[in-house]
Amino acid sequence: MLSIVKTKHLIEESLGAVSVKNLFSDHDYKQISVAILKVQGVNRMHVNTKSDEFHFVLNGDGSYTVDNDIDRVSEGDLVHIPKNMPFSNSGQMTLLVFTSPSYDPDAIEYLE
């Protein structure tokens, strides 16, 4: 069956420098979740111990830091973050984020 998510009706959750709109989550699908993530500043170093993450930059630009290496990203870039890889991101950007298996907030560990 076809599903259409009207994102304008979804609640945006503010988490400091990041705000999130969950489009599909664990209660919808076990294998994948999809969210719109707005980064407005620095999202501190953290690791997802359960899921791979894929971040597609819808607009804006920013950077990702892994092991003290900084990579710049901008509109149209896709970033793959394997599970258990500590990273931080920063900038002014809107991301379409896919996690597989589905996102679990208990699997996020902040490292700073």
C-alpha positions in Angstrom: 0.0 0.0 0.0 1.2 3.5 -0.8 2.1 5.8 2.1 2.4 9.5 1.9 3.8 11.5 4.9 2.8 15.1 5.1 5.8 16.6 6.7 4.2 19.9 7.4 1.9 18.2 10.0 4.8 16.5 11.9 6.1 17.9 15.1 9.7 19.1 15.1 11.7 18.1 18.2 14.4 20.5 19.4 17.6 18.9 20.7 19.9 21.9 21.2 21.8 22.6 18.0 19.8 19.9 16.2 16.0 19.6 15.5 14.4 16.5 14.2 11.2 15.5 12.4 10.7 11.8 12.4 9.1 10.7 9.1 9.2 6.9 9.6 10.4 5.3 12.9 10.6 2.1 14.7 6.8 1.8 15.2 6.4 2.0 11.4 9.3 -0.1 10.2 11.9 -2.2 11.9 14.5 -2.1 9.2 14.7 1.6 8.4 13.8 5.0 9.8 13.8 8.3 8.0 14.0 11.8 9.5 14.6 15.4 8.6 17.5 16.8 10.7 18.3 20.5 10.9 21.8 21.3 12.2 22.2 24.8 13.5 25.6 24.9 15.1 27.6 22.0 16.6 26.1 18.5 17.1 28.6 17.1 19.6 30.6 13.9 19.2 28.4 10.8 19.5 28.1 7.2 18.2 25.2 5.1 17.1 25.8 1.5 18.4 22.9 -0.1 16.6 22.5 1.5 13.1 24.3 2.7 10.1 23.3 6.3 9.2 23.0 7.9 5.8 22.9 11.7 5.8 21.8 13.4 2.5 22.4 17.2 2.5 19.2 18.8 1.3 20.4 22.4 1.7 23.1 24.4 3.4 26.6 23.3 4.3 28.7 22.0 7.2 31.3 19.5 8.2 31.7 16.1 9.7 34.5 15.2 12.1 35.8 11.6 12.6 39.1 10.9 14.3 40.1 14.6 14.2 39.6 14.6 10.4 37.2 17.2 9.1 35.3 16.8 5.9 33.2 19.6 4.4 29.7 18.8 2.9 27.2 20.8 1.0 23.9 20.4 -0.8 23.6 17.2 -2.7 26.3 15.3 -0.7 25.6 11.9 0.9 27.4 10.9 4.0 27.5 7.2 5.2 28.4 6.7 8.9 28.8 3.0 9.8 27.5 1.9 13.2 30.0 2.3 16.1 31.8 5.2 14.3 32.1 8.2 16.6 31.4 11.5 14.8 30.2 15.0 15.1 28.7 17.4 12.6 28.3 21.1 12.5 27.1 23.9 10.3 23.9 25.3 9.0 22.3 22.5 7.0 19.1 20.4 6.6 19.7 16.6 6.2 17.5 13.7 5.1 18.6 11.0 7.5 18.1 7.2 7.0 19.1 4.8 9.7 19.2 1.0 9.3 18.1 -0.9 11.2 15.5 1.6 12.6 16.7 4.4 14.8 16.9 3.7 18.6 17.6 6.7 20.8 19.0 4.3 23.5 21.7 3.3 21.0 23.1 6.9 20.9 26.1 7.5 23.2 27.4 11.0 23.6 31.2 11.1 24.0 31.7 14.7 25.2 
